[in-house]
Amino acid sequence: MVDALERVEVSVRCGEERVIVAIPRENFLYAIRPKDVPAVSEEEEAIRLSIQNPIAALPLREQVRRGMKVVIVGDDLTRATPRERIFPVLLDELNRGGVPDRDIIVLIGLGTHRYMTQEEIEQCFGREVAKRVVICDHEWKEPQNLAKIGSTPGGTPIEVNKIALEADFLIAVGSIIPHCYAGYGGGGKAIQPGICSWATTGHTHILPLEKDLYLKIAGQVENDVRREIEMVAEAVQLRFIVNTILNDQGKIAQVVAGNQIAAHRKGVEGAKQIYERPIPGLADIVVVSAYPADIDYWQGVKPLSYAQKGVRKGGTSILVAPFPEGISPVHTDLKKFATLPYGELKRRVQEGSFEDLVCAATLLLHAKIREHSQEVICFSQGMREEDQEALGFKRAETVEEALEMAYATQGKRAKVGVIDCGGDILPKHWESEL
């Protein structure tokens, strides 16, 4: 046990609750969370102004007209996008452009996530929106719902939901936060992987394998994966985006709209100011809250991967998350192969042994985390012990127990860093090689 009279107490999110991480002052190195920036004073007005004054595009109402069939891709419940506040304004602007609600469909960009229930749809998009327009899942499991329209120059097959392909005008709504494969989310990512096939998504997600970049892309918006994403979105004729950047309270700090690339890059500039947080050094132990990416480990692997930028190689990572849906309700290979080393996984992918390349990419990211951290300790009320063991994690009943386990490995003088809301945070320090 590490004894100290004075402790630093840091509160971190664990699902809808908060837990206290208590660290002796002599061990404390840093605590970071999204930067506290002011929210826009009037959210509805900020959304409307962004749509009326878009970046590198004409105002939305000047681009649409009566008789058009409009499809809006909105992200699913794994993202914190304030859909219920964006969509009413967006629908009103389309109405002003001559497009009635009956000619608008909202397609949920699930990627390869599980389908949403009607109750979840109403909760995410708001009952008002659900009454106004048809909202449907991207049913990626059904091949008849998809159509192939070609390939990118990089060889990515472009297989997309037919509903989007049949639209006269395609819009995407999302939020801009760090992302392990695309550098930053938002923009064309609503299309790929949002409404594409398993094959299309597998091809883009496996691209970092060639240069072993799985822990290095987050925060680097210009990368091979992002370029493929945007080429797919261009081929599908994504015409307009509306993206939000949220502050540490989940309020809208900025809204960007317009061209899928120009508007997105402008939004990334603002997102970097909030989500990339400086640290004084690399910790021996990092405690990371997976919130808001904490519905399952499929999402939780992202904050855990970002946290590696804040811990030295050979350190200990402590993951704090509820994970009510366990490892993944869809990608079962993640549990089956989670303890294989990176080199073995890479060999199997190159030999064509993995049918599910989307899962293979997550396995490779997970393996890189386990290469960097000597151990990962998990405190989770929702994930079963056998699932934690399958991931190669050590289990702790409390955060306090997790810290004691970590001190036993790293020594009683170990320096500790804490990351709250780790699904949105990139630690930044010059010593980090990641």
N, C-alpha and C positions, 0 to 999 in steps of 0.2 A: 504494500500500500504506500502511496505517496502522501506524506504528511506535510501540511502547511497551515499556518494560522490564517493567512489571507488567501482568498480565492476569487477568481474572476468568474462571474456567472453570465453565461450567454444563452439567450433563449432562441431556440430553432423550431421551425415548423415540422410537425410530424402528422401529415394528413390535416385534419381540421383542428388539431390540438397543437400545443407547444410543449416542448420539454426543455429542461434546464441542463446545460452542459457546464459543470463546475470544474474549474482548472486552477491548481495552485498558481499564484502570480508568477513564481519563478519559472514555471513551465509554459506560461501563456506566451504565444508569439503573435497571433493575429486573429481577428474575427471580421468576416466580410459578409455583406449582403448587397442586393442591388442598391445603387446610389439613390439617395433620397432627393429626387427632383420634383418640382411642383407639377401637378396635373394641370391640364388645360382647364380654364375657368368654366367653359360651357362645352361639354362633350358633344352634344348634338350639333351645335354650331360648328365645332372644329371638324367633325366628320363631314358635314355638308360643305363647308368651305374647301376642304381637300378634294372633294368630288367635283366641285364647280371650278376649281383652279388646279387641275392636275399637272403633274410633272411630265414633260415631253409628250403630251397628248391633248386633244381637244376635250373640253368639258363633256361629261358623260351624256348629258341631254342632247348635245349636238352630234353625238355619234350614233344614237339609236333613233328609231322612228316606228310609227305604228305599223303593225304587221310583222315585226321581228319577233322571233322566239329567242328569249334570253335565258341562259343558264348561268347561275352563280355557284361557284364551288366554295363551300365553307368548311373549315376544319372541324374535327370531331372533339369529343369530350376529353381527349388527352392534351388539349391545348387550352390556354387561358384566355384566348381571344374573346373580347366582349361582344359576341355575336348578337345578343339580344338588344344591344345599343346601336350597333352598326347597321343591321339589316333594315330596321324601319326607315332610317334615313335614306339608305340606298334604294329601297323599293319606291320611296316617294320621288326620288330623283328620276328613276326610270319611268314612273307614271307621268312626270312632267315632260319627259321626252316622247310621250305617246305610247309607251308600252304598259298595258294594264297588267294587274297581278295575274290574271288567268294565262298570260303568255310568258310567265316566269317560272322556272323550276330551280330549286336549290338542291344541288347534288353534294352530299357529304363526302369530303375527301378523306376516306378512311385509310388510304394506302392499303396495307395488308393487316390492319387492325380488325378487331371483331366488329360486327354490325351493332348499331345502336338500337335501343328500344324506343317506342313511341314516347314514353315518359322522359327518357333521356333527351330525345330530340326537342321536346317542348321545353325542357329545362334549359338546354343549351342555347336554343334559338329564340326562346320566348313564345308564349302562347299566341301573342298577337301575330307574329310572323307565321307560325304554324297554321293559323286560321286563314291568312291572306294568300299563301302560296303553297304549292306542293313541295314537300321536303322529302327526299329519298336517299337511302344509303347507296354508296358506290358498291354494288354487289360484285366484288372482284372474284368471288369463288365460282361464279357462273360464266363459263366461256362465251355463251351466246350473248352476254351483255357487252362484250368487248369487240373491237375491230382493229386490225393492224393496218396502218396507213404508210408503212415504210420503216426506214431506219435512219438514225443520225449518221453524220460522217464518221463518228467514233464507233459506230457499230451497235448502238443501243436500239433494239427493236421498239418501234413506237406502237404500242397496243393500248388503246384508250377506251374508256366508257363511251358507248354509242350515243348516250344522251348528250354528252358534251359535243361530240362530232356533228350532231344534227342541229346544233344551235346556230342561229344567225349571229349571235354576239355572246362571247364568253368572258366572264368576270371571275376573279378570284379574291377571296377575303381571307385574311390571316393576320398573324403577328410576327414580328421580327425579334427572334431571340437566338442565342448561340446554338449551333447544331454540329454534331460530331462528324457528319458526312458532308454536309453542304456548306460548312463554315458558319453560315447564319440561315435561319429559317425564313419563311415568308417568300413573297414574289412567286416565281414559277413553281416553287415546291408544292403549291396547292395542286398542280397538275401532275407532276412527277415527284413523289410517288402517289400523290393524293387520289388520282382517278385513273391510274394505269394498272396494267396487269402485273402479276407476280414476276413474270419474265423481264419486263421493262425495269421494274424496281430492283430486281436482283442484279441486273447488269450495271446499273449506276452505283449500287451500294458496294459492289465488289471492286470497283476501280481503285480504291486506295491500296489494295493488296500489292499491286505491281511495285510500288515504292515503299511499302510498309509504313503508310502514313496514318494509321488508324487513331493515334493519339495526338496527331499534329494538325489536323485540318480545322478543328473548332476555332472560330474567330478569324480564319483566313478566307474571306469571301470569294476571292478569285482562285478557283481550283477546278480540277477536272470534273468533279462531280457536279458542281454548280453549273459549269458550262454545258454539260449534257442535259441537266434539268431544264435549262433555259432553251436549249435547242428543241427539246420535246415540246415545251410550252409554246414555242414559236410555231412549230409544225401543226399543233392543234389549234392555232390562232387564238391564243389568249390575248384579249384586246385591252384589258383594263384590270388593275389591281387596287384594292383598298387594304392597307396594312397599318396596324397600330403598333406603337411601342409603349409598353406599360411601365409605370414606376414601381417602387417597392411596395406600394399599397394596392397594386393591381388596377390603378386608375390610369386613364389614357394621358400619357405625357406628350405624345406626338402622333399625328396621323399623316400618312403619305398615300397618294393615289396617282394613278396614271399608267405610264409605260412600265411593263413588268421588270425591266432592268434598271432604267434611270430612276424610277420612284423607289425601287427596292434599295438601290445603293445609297440614295439620300436617307432612307430610313435607317440603314446600317450605321451611318455616321452618328445618328442620335442614339442608337442602341448600344454602340460601343462605349459611349459616355456613361451609360447606366450599368451595363452588365460586365464590363471588363474592369476588374478591381485590383489595384496594386496591393502587394503584400511585401513586408520587410525582408522576408527570407523564406526558404523552403522548410516546412515543418518535418519533424520526425513522425508525427501522428497528425492526421487530418480527420476531423469529424465533419461529415457532409450530410445535410438534410436534402433529400431527393426532391422535395416539393418544388414546383408543382408536377414534376414528372414521376409520380409515385403511385399510379394505379396498379402497376405491375413492374417486374424487373426489366421487361422489354423497354419500358420508358426509363426506369431507374438506372440502367447502364450508362445513360448519357451524363447525368450529374456525377456519377462515380468516375467516369472517364475525364470530365473536366477537372475534378478534384485532384487528379494526378499531377496537374500543373502546379499544385500548391504543396506537394509533398516530395521529399527527396526519394530517389530510387533506393529501394530496400526499406522504405518506411512502412507504416501501418495506416490503412484506411478504415474508418468506421462509418458505415452507411446507416443512416436513420431514415426509415420510411415505413408506412403502413403496409403497402403492397397487398391490398385486399384480393386482387386477382392472381396472386402468386407470381410465378415466373413469366408465363405468357399463355393465354387461353387459346392461342392460334399456333404458334411456332414451337412445337413439342421437341424438335431437335435441340433446342437451346438447353433443355434439362439433360438430354441424353448425352451430349458431347461437351458440356461446359468445363470439364476438368482436363480436356486435351490441351497440350501446349500449342503455342502459336505455330511453331514450325510444322507440327503434324497436321494441324488444320489447313495450313497453307498448301502442304503437299496434297492433301485430299481434294481441296478445291481445284488445284491445277490438274489433277488427274480426272476431274469430273465426277467425283464421288458424291457431291452434294446436289440433290435436286432443288432444295430450297436455298438459293443463293442469298436471299434476304436474311435468312437465319444465319447462314455461314458468315455474313459480314458482321452480324452482332456477336457471334462466337469469336471472331478474330479480334474485335474490339475488347470483348471480355477477357480474352487471353492476354492481350497487351496490358490491360490493367493488372492482371495477376503477375505478369512479368515485372511490372514497375513496383508494385507494392509487395512487400514480403508476405503480408497477410491482409485479408479483408475480414473485418468483424461486422456482423449485421445485427442491428436492433430493429426488429419488425414485429408488430403485433399481428399482422395478417398473413405473413408467409410461413408456411409449415417448416418445421425443423428439417424434415427430409429434403425439402426444396433448397434450403440454405446449404445443406451438406452437398447436394448435387451441384451447386454452383461453386463449390470449393471454399465456402465461407465458414468462419467460426460464428457461433450463435451466442448472443448475449441477451440476458433477460431485462437488463436496464442499460442506460447509457453509462452509468457509473461503473457497472461491471465491465462494459466494453473498454472503458478507459483503463481500468486496472489490468485487464488482459493485455492491452497495448503497452502499458508501462513495463509489464513483465518481459515483453519482447524487446522494447526499445530502450529500456533503462529508466531509472527514476528521475533523471535530469532531462528526459526527452521534451522537446519543444512541440507545442500543440497549436494547430490552426483550426479554426472553426468556420464553416461555410454554411450560411443560412440560405434557404431557397436556392439550393445548388443546381436545380434544373435550368436556372437562368444565369449562372455566374461562371466567369472565367478568371481564375487567379492569374495575375501578371507579375512576373519577377524575372530579372535579367539572368539569374542562374539557371532557370528552367530550360531544359533542352527540348521540351515538348511544345 
